[in-house]
Amino acid sequence: MPYDSIAQLIKEASTDPVKGTVLAVLSQKTERTTKAGKPYVELSFADVASSVSIKVWENAPWYRDCCHAQVGQSIAVSATWQMSSYGMEAAELSMRPLTPEEEEALYAGGTELRDKQEADWQTIRNLVSSMADPRLQGICNLLLTKFEARFRRTAAARTFHHARRGGLVEHVAGVMRCGDALSHAYPQLNRDLVLAGCLLHDVGKMWENTYPEHELVMPYSEHGELLGHIPLGIELINKLWNTLMTPEQKQAWASLIPASDQVRLHLLHIIASHHGELQFGSPVVPKTPEAMAVHYADNIDAKLEMFREAYATQPRLGENVFQRRMPLPGAEVEPLPPLLAGQPPADETGHAPLLF
């Protein structure tokens, strides 16, 4: 059967062997030898959302084809898959090039992910439209218009959370929803400044964690390595601000309070401090309520995504307990669902009774 995504394959193969096909890019190929000197090849396949790696041993009939496969190829990979304690195993493996229609589907992502990212993009646009400060709304709209394509194919991180093509859209929408909720819970916050900070806090990742237009392998860049996304974000926001502040706009907004220069300064402070601590890469710690709110909104969304991925991909260690997913602090435990009317209490269903 065809699988909608590698993540779906991993989930179904985690318990029993499954036979099926996934559309993917060969993202990495490494030829190795065992301690006994026997050769094998390790292959990594990636789609928009996730990746999987397998080892192919020299005595496998498909070993030669795997050695000849080219990194960067878009391929359909068919096999009998099973997750073991050694990782994913693939038997009866075969590969073929994708048709143009299949390649288009691969880069669009699975239907569930594609629909989620489109809904998150609309959330971002709607929250920007709800802002009252024309300067903050203006710089946000300028970013979304000028860099829409790049923004929508950028990951929010390389490994820990939303580490996939389009992940930045998902992460920013989550952070903005959280920032909006905090602004309603604490009306003393400058909501426009919080929302602008939530949108712009990771814009430097468009040069640190972006994907080329027709690739699913995230490259490394000199700008990302030498500067990092916080200095890149500060530089970009300054350039966008200068573009926005034409002589006519400066004149039109001259009477607004707070003054435009103060608005820009506080926005830049949010970007500079959103990691929260110097040891985590922020050049300055949060020193305003809005900066602190954006820092925690960013952290909450990232951590909850890590939990989601842990439940979807990590093996179970016991009933309701999953193997720890770094950098979360311990083994993850299955969360409780909301109360459903008419359901008996948990200890009457035979699950998790009190110890004493």
Contacts in CASP RR format, 6 or more apart in sequence:
PFRMAT RR
TARGET T0000
AUTHOR 0000-0000-0000
METHOD contacts of the structure
MODEL  1
MPYDSIAQLIKEASTDPVKGTVLAVLSQKTERTTKAGKPYVELSFADVAS
SVSIKVWENAPWYRDCCHAQVGQSIAVSATWQMSSYGMEAAELSMRPLTP
EEEEALYAGGTELRDKQEADWQTIRNLVSSMADPRLQGICNLLLTKFEAR
FRRTAAARTFHHARRGGLVEHVAGVMRCGDALSHAYPQLNRDLVLAGCLL
HDVGKMWENTYPEHELVMPYSEHGELLGHIPLGIELINKLWNTLMTPEQK
QAWASLIPASDQVRLHLLHIIASHHGELQFGSPVVPKTPEAMAVHYADNI
DAKLEMFREAYATQPRLGENVFQRRMPLPGAEVEPLPPLLAGQPPADETG
HAPLLF
1 19 0 8 1.000
1 20 0 8 1.000
1 21 0 8 1.000
2 20 0 8 1.000
2 21 0 8 1.000
2 22 0 8 1.000
2 23 0 8 1.000
3 9 0 8 1.000
3 12 0 8 1.000
3 20 0 8 1.000
3 21 0 8 1.000
3 22 0 8 1.000
4 110 0 8 1.000
4 111 0 8 1.000
4 112 0 8 1.000
5 22 0 8 1.000
5 47 0 8 1.000
5 48 0 8 1.000
5 49 0 8 1.000
5 50 0 8 1.000
5 109 0 8 1.000
5 110 0 8 1.000
5 112 0 8 1.000
5 113 0 8 1.000
6 22 0 8 1.000
6 24 0 8 1.000
6 45 0 8 1.000
6 46 0 8 1.000
6 47 0 8 1.000
6 49 0 8 1.000
6 50 0 8 1.000
6 51 0 8 1.000
6 52 0 8 1.000
7 49 0 8 1.000
7 50 0 8 1.000
7 312 0 8 1.000
7 313 0 8 1.000
9 18 0 8 1.000
9 20 0 8 1.000
9 22 0 8 1.000
9 52 0 8 1.000
9 81 0 8 1.000
10 50 0 8 1.000
10 52 0 8 1.000
10 83 0 8 1.000
10 88 0 8 1.000
10 313 0 8 1.000
11 312 0 8 1.000
11 313 0 8 1.000
12 18 0 8 1.000
13 81 0 8 1.000
13 82 0 8 1.000
13 83 0 8 1.000
13 88 0 8 1.000
14 83 0 8 1.000
14 315 0 8 1.000
16 82 0 8 1.000
17 80 0 8 1.000
17 81 0 8 1.000
17 82 0 8 1.000
18 80 0 8 1.000
18 81 0 8 1.000
18 82 0 8 1.000
19 79 0 8 1.000
19 80 0 8 1.000
19 81 0 8 1.000
19 92 0 8 1.000
20 78 0 8 1.000
20 79 0 8 1.000
20 80 0 8 1.000
20 81 0 8 1.000
21 76 0 8 1.000
21 77 0 8 1.000
21 78 0 8 1.000
22 45 0 8 1.000
22 47 0 8 1.000
22 76 0 8 1.000
22 77 0 8 1.000
23 47 0 8 1.000
23 74 0 8 1.000
23 75 0 8 1.000
23 76 0 8 1.000
23 98 0 8 1.000
23 102 0 8 1.000
23 103 0 8 1.000
23 105 0 8 1.000
23 106 0 8 1.000
24 45 0 8 1.000
24 46 0 8 1.000
24 47 0 8 1.000
24 74 0 8 1.000
24 75 0 8 1.000
24 76 0 8 1.000
24 77 0 8 1.000
24 106 0 8 1.000
24 216 0 8 1.000
25 45 0 8 1.000
25 46 0 8 1.000
25 47 0 8 1.000
25 72 0 8 1.000
25 73 0 8 1.000
25 74 0 8 1.000
25 75 0 8 1.000
25 106 0 8 1.000
25 215 0 8 1.000
25 216 0 8 1.000
25 217 0 8 1.000
26 43 0 8 1.000
26 44 0 8 1.000
26 45 0 8 1.000
26 69 0 8 1.000
26 70 0 8 1.000
26 71 0 8 1.000
26 72 0 8 1.000
26 73 0 8 1.000
26 75 0 8 1.000
27 44 0 8 1.000
27 45 0 8 1.000
27 46 0 8 1.000
27 51 0 8 1.000
27 71 0 8 1.000
27 72 0 8 1.000
27 216 0 8 1.000
27 217 0 8 1.000
28 42 0 8 1.000
28 43 0 8 1.000
28 44 0 8 1.000
28 53 0 8 1.000
28 71 0 8 1.000
28 217 0 8 1.000
29 41 0 8 1.000
29 42 0 8 1.000
29 43 0 8 1.000
29 44 0 8 1.000
29 66 0 8 1.000
29 69 0 8 1.000
29 71 0 8 1.000
30 41 0 8 1.000
30 42 0 8 1.000
31 39 0 8 1.000
31 40 0 8 1.000
31 41 0 8 1.000
31 67 0 8 1.000
32 39 0 8 1.000
32 40 0 8 1.000
32 41 0 8 1.000
32 42 0 8 1.000
33 39 0 8 1.000
33 40 0 8 1.000
34 40 0 8 1.000
38 57 0 8 1.000
38 58 0 8 1.000
39 58 0 8 1.000
40 55 0 8 1.000
40 56 0 8 1.000
40 57 0 8 1.000
40 58 0 8 1.000
40 63 0 8 1.000
41 55 0 8 1.000
41 56 0 8 1.000
41 63 0 8 1.000
41 66 0 8 1.000
41 67 0 8 1.000
42 53 0 8 1.000
42 54 0 8 1.000
42 55 0 8 1.000
42 56 0 8 1.000
43 53 0 8 1.000
43 54 0 8 1.000
43 56 0 8 1.000
43 66 0 8 1.000
43 69 0 8 1.000
44 51 0 8 1.000
44 52 0 8 1.000
44 53 0 8 1.000
45 51 0 8 1.000
45 52 0 8 1.000
45 53 0 8 1.000
45 54 0 8 1.000
45 75 0 8 1.000
45 77 0 8 1.000
46 216 0 8 1.000
46 217 0 8 1.000
47 106 0 8 1.000
47 109 0 8 1.000
47 110 0 8 1.000
47 216 0 8 1.000
48 106 0 8 1.000
48 107 0 8 1.000
48 108 0 8 1.000
48 109 0 8 1.000
48 110 0 8 1.000
48 113 0 8 1.000
48 164 0 8 1.000
48 165 0 8 1.000
48 166 0 8 1.000
48 216 0 8 1.000
49 109 0 8 1.000
49 110 0 8 1.000
49 113 0 8 1.000
49 164 0 8 1.000
49 165 0 8 1.000
50 164 0 8 1.000
50 313 0 8 1.000
52 88 0 8 1.000
53 87 0 8 1.000
53 88 0 8 1.000
54 88 0 8 1.000
54 89 0 8 1.000
54 90 0 8 1.000
54 93 0 8 1.000
55 86 0 8 1.000
55 89 0 8 1.000
56 62 0 8 1.000
56 63 0 8 1.000
56 66 0 8 1.000
56 90 0 8 1.000
56 93 0 8 1.000
57 63 0 8 1.000
60 66 0 8 1.000
60 93 0 8 1.000
62 92 0 8 1.000
62 93 0 8 1.000
62 94 0 8 1.000
65 94 0 8 1.000
65 95 0 8 1.000
66 93 0 8 1.000
66 95 0 8 1.000
69 75 0 8 1.000
69 95 0 8 1.000
72 215 0 8 1.000
72 217 0 8 1.000
73 97 0 8 1.000
74 97 0 8 1.000
74 98 0 8 1.000
74 102 0 8 1.000
74 103 0 8 1.000
74 106 0 8 1.000
75 95 0 8 1.000
75 96 0 8 1.000
75 97 0 8 1.000
75 98 0 8 1.000
76 95 0 8 1.000
76 96 0 8 1.000
76 97 0 8 1.000
76 98 0 8 1.000
76 102 0 8 1.000
77 90 0 8 1.000
77 93 0 8 1.000
77 94 0 8 1.000
77 95 0 8 1.000
78 92 0 8 1.000
78 93 0 8 1.000
78 94 0 8 1.000
78 95 0 8 1.000
79 90 0 8 1.000
79 91 0 8 1.000
79 92 0 8 1.000
79 93 0 8 1.000
79 94 0 8 1.000
80 90 0 8 1.000
80 91 0 8 1.000
80 92 0 8 1.000
81 88 0 8 1.000
81 89 0 8 1.000
81 90 0 8 1.000
82 88 0 8 1.000
82 89 0 8 1.000
82 91 0 8 1.000
83 89 0 8 1.000
83 315 0 8 1.000
98 106 0 8 1.000
106 216 0 8 1.000
107 214 0 8 1.000
107 216 0 8 1.000
108 114 0 8 1.000
109 165 0 8 1.000
113 164 0 8 1.000
116 170 0 8 1.000
117 152 0 8 1.000
117 166 0 8 1.000
117 167 0 8 1.000
117 169 0 8 1.000
117 170 0 8 1.000
120 169 0 8 1.000
120 170 0 8 1.000
120 172 0 8 1.000
120 173 0 8 1.000
120 174 0 8 1.000
121 152 0 8 1.000
121 169 0 8 1.000
121 173 0 8 1.000
123 173 0 8 1.000
123 174 0 8 1.000
123 176 0 8 1.000
123 177 0 8 1.000
124 144 0 8 1.000
124 169 0 8 1.000
124 172 0 8 1.000
124 173 0 8 1.000
124 176 0 8 1.000
124 199 0 8 1.000
125 144 0 8 1.000
127 176 0 8 1.000
127 177 0 8 1.000
127 180 0 8 1.000
127 195 0 8 1.000
127 199 0 8 1.000
128 137 0 8 1.000
128 140 0 8 1.000
128 141 0 8 1.000
128 144 0 8 1.000
128 195 0 8 1.000
128 199 0 8 1.000
129 137 0 8 1.000
130 195 0 8 1.000
131 137 0 8 1.000
131 140 0 8 1.000
131 191 0 8 1.000
131 192 0 8 1.000
131 195 0 8 1.000
131 196 0 8 1.000
132 191 0 8 1.000
132 192 0 8 1.000
133 192 0 8 1.000
133 193 0 8 1.000
133 196 0 8 1.000
133 256 0 8 1.000
133 263 0 8 1.000
134 253 0 8 1.000
134 256 0 8 1.000
135 244 0 8 1.000
135 253 0 8 1.000
135 256 0 8 1.000
135 260 0 8 1.000
135 263 0 8 1.000
135 264 0 8 1.000
136 192 0 8 1.000
136 193 0 8 1.000
136 195 0 8 1.000
136 196 0 8 1.000
136 263 0 8 1.000
136 267 0 8 1.000
137 192 0 8 1.000
138 244 0 8 1.000
139 196 0 8 1.000
139 200 0 8 1.000
139 237 0 8 1.000
139 240 0 8 1.000
139 241 0 8 1.000
139 244 0 8 1.000
139 267 0 8 1.000
140 195 0 8 1.000
140 196 0 8 1.000
140 199 0 8 1.000
140 200 0 8 1.000
142 240 0 8 1.000
142 243 0 8 1.000
142 244 0 8 1.000
143 151 0 8 1.000
143 199 0 8 1.000
143 200 0 8 1.000
143 203 0 8 1.000
143 236 0 8 1.000
143 240 0 8 1.000
144 151 0 8 1.000
146 240 0 8 1.000
147 203 0 8 1.000
147 206 0 8 1.000
149 213 0 8 1.000
150 206 0 8 1.000
150 210 0 8 1.000
151 168 0 8 1.000
151 169 0 8 1.000
151 203 0 8 1.000
151 206 0 8 1.000
152 166 0 8 1.000
152 168 0 8 1.000
152 169 0 8 1.000
153 165 0 8 1.000
153 166 0 8 1.000
153 210 0 8 1.000
153 211 0 8 1.000
153 213 0 8 1.000
154 165 0 8 1.000
154 166 0 8 1.000
154 167 0 8 1.000
154 168 0 8 1.000
154 205 0 8 1.000
154 206 0 8 1.000
154 209 0 8 1.000
154 210 0 8 1.000
154 211 0 8 1.000
155 162 0 8 1.000
155 163 0 8 1.000
155 164 0 8 1.000
155 165 0 8 1.000
155 166 0 8 1.000
155 167 0 8 1.000
155 168 0 8 1.000
155 205 0 8 1.000
155 209 0 8 1.000
155 210 0 8 1.000
155 211 0 8 1.000
155 218 0 8 1.000
156 162 0 8 1.000
156 163 0 8 1.000
156 167 0 8 1.000
156 168 0 8 1.000
156 170 0 8 1.000
156 171 0 8 1.000
156 172 0 8 1.000
156 202 0 8 1.000
156 205 0 8 1.000
156 209 0 8 1.000
156 302 0 8 1.000
157 163 0 8 1.000
157 205 0 8 1.000
157 209 0 8 1.000
157 302 0 8 1.000
158 209 0 8 1.000
158 218 0 8 1.000
160 302 0 8 1.000
160 306 0 8 1.000
160 326 0 8 1.000
160 327 0 8 1.000
161 171 0 8 1.000
161 301 0 8 1.000
161 302 0 8 1.000
161 303 0 8 1.000
161 305 0 8 1.000
161 306 0 8 1.000
161 309 0 8 1.000
162 168 0 8 1.000
162 170 0 8 1.000
162 171 0 8 1.000
162 302 0 8 1.000
162 305 0 8 1.000
165 211 0 8 1.000
165 216 0 8 1.000
168 202 0 8 1.000
168 205 0 8 1.000
168 206 0 8 1.000
168 209 0 8 1.000
170 305 0 8 1.000
171 202 0 8 1.000
171 301 0 8 1.000
171 302 0 8 1.000
171 305 0 8 1.000
172 198 0 8 1.000
172 199 0 8 1.000
172 202 0 8 1.000
174 297 0 8 1.000
174 301 0 8 1.000
175 198 0 8 1.000
175 201 0 8 1.000
175 294 0 8 1.000
175 297 0 8 1.000
175 298 0 8 1.000
175 301 0 8 1.000
176 195 0 8 1.000
176 198 0 8 1.000
176 199 0 8 1.000
176 297 0 8 1.000
178 198 0 8 1.000
178 297 0 8 1.000
178 300 0 8 1.000
178 301 0 8 1.000
179 194 0 8 1.000
179 195 0 8 1.000
179 198 0 8 1.000
179 293 0 8 1.000
179 294 0 8 1.000
179 297 0 8 1.000
180 191 0 8 1.000
180 194 0 8 1.000
180 195 0 8 1.000
182 189 0 8 1.000
182 194 0 8 1.000
182 293 0 8 1.000
182 296 0 8 1.000
182 297 0 8 1.000
183 189 0 8 1.000
183 191 0 8 1.000
183 194 0 8 1.000
183 195 0 8 1.000
183 293 0 8 1.000
184 191 0 8 1.000
186 289 0 8 1.000
186 293 0 8 1.000
188 289 0 8 1.000
189 289 0 8 1.000
189 290 0 8 1.000
189 293 0 8 1.000
190 266 0 8 1.000
190 290 0 8 1.000
193 263 0 8 1.000
193 266 0 8 1.000
193 267 0 8 1.000
193 270 0 8 1.000
193 290 0 8 1.000
194 290 0 8 1.000
194 293 0 8 1.000
194 294 0 8 1.000
194 297 0 8 1.000
196 267 0 8 1.000
196 270 0 8 1.000
197 267 0 8 1.000
197 270 0 8 1.000
197 271 0 8 1.000
197 274 0 8 1.000
197 290 0 8 1.000
197 294 0 8 1.000
198 294 0 8 1.000
198 297 0 8 1.000
198 298 0 8 1.000
200 233 0 8 1.000
200 237 0 8 1.000
200 267 0 8 1.000
200 270 0 8 1.000
200 271 0 8 1.000
201 270 0 8 1.000
201 271 0 8 1.000
201 274 0 8 1.000
201 294 0 8 1.000
201 298 0 8 1.000
202 229 0 8 1.000
202 298 0 8 1.000
203 229 0 8 1.000
203 232 0 8 1.000
203 233 0 8 1.000
203 236 0 8 1.000
203 237 0 8 1.000
203 271 0 8 1.000
204 228 0 8 1.000
204 229 0 8 1.000
204 230 0 8 1.000
204 232 0 8 1.000
204 233 0 8 1.000
204 236 0 8 1.000
205 229 0 8 1.000
206 236 0 8 1.000
207 221 0 8 1.000
207 223 0 8 1.000
207 224 0 8 1.000
207 229 0 8 1.000
207 232 0 8 1.000
208 221 0 8 1.000
208 223 0 8 1.000
208 224 0 8 1.000
208 228 0 8 1.000
208 229 0 8 1.000
208 232 0 8 1.000
209 218 0 8 1.000
209 229 0 8 1.000
210 218 0 8 1.000
211 217 0 8 1.000
211 218 0 8 1.000
212 219 0 8 1.000
223 232 0 8 1.000
224 232 0 8 1.000
230 271 0 8 1.000
230 272 0 8 1.000
230 274 0 8 1.000
230 275 0 8 1.000
230 281 0 8 1.000
230 282 0 8 1.000
230 283 0 8 1.000
233 271 0 8 1.000
234 268 0 8 1.000
234 271 0 8 1.000
234 272 0 8 1.000
237 264 0 8 1.000
237 267 0 8 1.000
237 268 0 8 1.000
237 271 0 8 1.000
238 264 0 8 1.000
238 268 0 8 1.000
241 264 0 8 1.000
245 260 0 8 1.000
250 260 0 8 1.000
253 260 0 8 1.000
266 288 0 8 1.000
266 290 0 8 1.000
266 291 0 8 1.000
269 284 0 8 1.000
269 286 0 8 1.000
269 287 0 8 1.000
269 288 0 8 1.000
269 291 0 8 1.000
270 286 0 8 1.000
270 288 0 8 1.000
270 290 0 8 1.000
270 291 0 8 1.000
270 294 0 8 1.000
272 282 0 8 1.000
272 283 0 8 1.000
272 284 0 8 1.000
273 282 0 8 1.000
273 283 0 8 1.000
273 284 0 8 1.000
273 285 0 8 1.000
273 286 0 8 1.000
273 287 0 8 1.000
273 291 0 8 1.000
273 295 0 8 1.000
274 282 0 8 1.000
274 286 0 8 1.000
274 291 0 8 1.000
274 294 0 8 1.000
274 295 0 8 1.000
274 298 0 8 1.000
275 281 0 8 1.000
275 282 0 8 1.000
275 295 0 8 1.000
276 282 0 8 1.000
276 285 0 8 1.000
276 286 0 8 1.000
276 295 0 8 1.000
277 285 0 8 1.000
278 284 0 8 1.000
278 285 0 8 1.000
286 292 0 8 1.000
286 294 0 8 1.000
286 295 0 8 1.000
303 328 0 8 1.000
306 325 0 8 1.000
306 327 0 8 1.000
306 328 0 8 1.000
307 328 0 8 1.000
307 332 0 8 1.000
307 335 0 8 1.000
309 325 0 8 1.000
310 322 0 8 1.000
310 324 0 8 1.000
310 325 0 8 1.000
310 328 0 8 1.000
310 332 0 8 1.000
311 322 0 8 1.000
311 332 0 8 1.000
311 334 0 8 1.000
313 325 0 8 1.000
314 322 0 8 1.000
314 323 0 8 1.000
314 324 0 8 1.000
314 325 0 8 1.000
314 332 0 8 1.000
315 322 0 8 1.000
315 323 0 8 1.000
316 322 0 8 1.000
316 323 0 8 1.000
317 323 0 8 1.000
317 331 0 8 1.000
320 333 0 8 1.000
320 334 0 8 1.000
320 352 0 8 1.000
321 331 0 8 1.000
321 332 0 8 1.000
321 333 0 8 1.000
321 334 0 8 1.000
322 331 0 8 1.000
322 332 0 8 1.000
322 333 0 8 1.000
322 334 0 8 1.000
323 331 0 8 1.000
324 330 0 8 1.000
324 331 0 8 1.000
324 332 0 8 1.000
325 332 0 8 1.000
346 352 0 8 1.000
346 353 0 8 1.000
347 353 0 8 1.000
347 354 0 8 1.000
END
